[in-house]
Amino acid sequence: MLAAGLDGRLVFGCELTGYEAGQDGVRLTFADGRQAEADLLVGADGVGSAVRRQYLPAAAPADTGKRCVYGKTPLGPADLARLPPTLTPIFTQRIHPQSEVNTCWQRRIRSPHQAR
């Protein structure tokens, strides 16, 4: 969701080692020595966030005891035909009485380019 509308402006596979914020934006430094400039830096890089370590060095992740599993499974027309009707909407959510939440988000990919 954070990447929506940013096609062609994001680069993946780079390890951020630090940043320097200024009045006109932010300068990013990467592990391979490259640097880049941006208008905005979003620290959405996970539990071991390089952004959080620099911005809030005293803040540590807290283990809540909860776990989440993510995954992608390409489905062909035959697979989609076998799904029950309750799984065919784009978004479904089930809340268990003991506060467990199961969410399924289904995205239909229309071209091979989108499948990458």
Long-range contacts (C-beta under 8 A, 24 or more apart in sequence): 2-42, 2-44, 11-36, 15-50, 16-45, 16-50, 16-51, 17-50, 18-50, 18-54, 19-51, 19-54, 74-109, 74-115
